[in-house]
Amino acid sequence: MRVQAHVVGYGRVKSILWAYALKEYAQRHNITGWVKIVSSESVELVLQGEKEKVEMLVRWMYTGNQYGRITHAKVEWSTNFSTEYRTFTVMR
């Protein structure tokens, strides 16, 4: 089932490279949407894709990489969404 997750995450994001690593992961798993680094301690995302793949990406954010990871997040799930994203974008 295709779902949308609106995520506001908190943790440590050292670089925009974290967002590009997340984008690469999303593209490999056919997840669309966007990510925006709000500050060095928070990020916001909209993810659309198959539920299990979107869940995997949310888990990846907790593991992260050398550029950052989140420690806690608020995730709002939906199966009804008005905007359908075709790509994954890093917002600035």
C-alpha positions in Angstrom: 0.0 0.0 0.0 1.3 3.5 -0.9 1.5 5.8 2.1 2.7 9.3 3.0 4.7 10.1 6.1 5.2 13.7 7.3 8.2 13.6 9.6 9.7 16.2 11.9 12.9 14.8 13.3 15.3 16.0 16.0 18.9 15.1 16.5 22.2 16.1 15.1 22.5 16.9 11.4 26.1 18.2 10.7 25.8 18.8 6.9 23.6 19.0 3.9 25.4 15.8 2.9 23.1 14.0 5.3 20.1 15.2 3.2 21.8 14.0 0.0 22.6 10.6 1.5 18.9 10.4 2.5 17.9 11.3 -1.0 20.1 8.6 -2.5 18.5 6.1 -0.1 15.0 7.2 -1.0 15.7 7.0 -4.8 17.1 3.5 -4.5 13.8 2.4 -2.8 11.4 4.3 -5.1 10.4 6.8 -2.4 9.4 10.3 -3.5 8.9 13.6 -1.6 11.3 16.1 0.0 13.6 16.7 2.9 14.5 20.1 4.4 17.2 20.7 7.1 15.5 23.2 9.3 18.5 23.7 11.7 21.5 21.7 12.8 19.1 19.9 15.2 15.9 19.4 13.2 14.7 18.2 9.8 11.4 18.0 8.1 10.4 15.5 5.4 7.5 14.3 3.4 8.0 10.7 2.1 5.7 8.8 -0.3 6.0 5.2 -1.3 5.3 1.6 -0.3 4.7 1.5 3.5 7.5 -1.0 4.3 10.0 1.0 2.3 9.0 4.3 3.9 9.3 2.7 7.4 12.8 1.5 6.4 13.8 5.0 5.5 12.5 6.4 8.8 14.5 3.7 10.7 17.6 4.6 8.6 17.3 8.2 9.9 17.8 7.0 13.4 21.0 5.1 12.4 22.1 7.8 10.1 25.7 8.2 8.9 28.8 10.3 9.6 26.8 13.4 8.7 24.1 13.0 11.2 21.1 11.1 12.6 17.9 11.8 14.4 17.2 10.8 18.0 13.5 11.3 18.0 10.8 12.2 15.5 7.1 12.9 15.1 5.6 10.9 12.2 2.2 11.5 10.8 1.0 8.7 8.5 -1.6 9.0 5.7 -3.1 7.0 2.9 -5.0 10.0 1.5 -2.8 12.8 0.2 -3.5 15.5 -2.2 0.0 16.1 -3.7 1.7 13.2 -5.4 5.5 13.7 -5.7 7.3 12.2 -8.7 10.9 12.7 -7.5 12.8 13.2 -4.2 14.1 16.7 -3.6 16.4 18.3 -1.1 14.8 21.7 -0.2 17.0 24.7 0.8 
